[in-house]
Amino acid sequence: PMAIFLQKDIESKKALEPVFEFWLDSACRQADNDGKKGVEERATALNLLSELWLNFSDFVESKEEITNHALTMLKRATRDKNSALQIYALTHLFKLLEKFACERKVYAPVI
């Protein structure tokens, strides 16, 4: 619901760019396995990264550093010790790949 509202209102999107940047940066930090965060917290962060990228791909891809960091976090989670987190990360990567391949996005081959 929020994604549909924001996609319709271009000025709202511009005004909320700092919020998206904060969410993406926070999600990347929370997804990182530093030994302090549990699997559930990291899975939630991966979900937020994926959902933001799926729903606001133009904005996310306009921030190359954040995009690369998000992709790194998703790929790193596929090699985690916890198999549930591995599957969760793979699921999100395939969701992204499916959408980006259909839309012929530049990040489809990278994923």
Buried (B, 14 or more C-beta within 10 A) or exposed (E): EEEEEBEEEEEEBEEBEEEBBEBBBEBBEBBBBEEEBEBEEBBBBBBBBBBBBBBBBEBBBEBEEBBEBBBEBBBBBBEBEBEEBBEBBBEBBEBBBEBBEEEEBEBBEEB
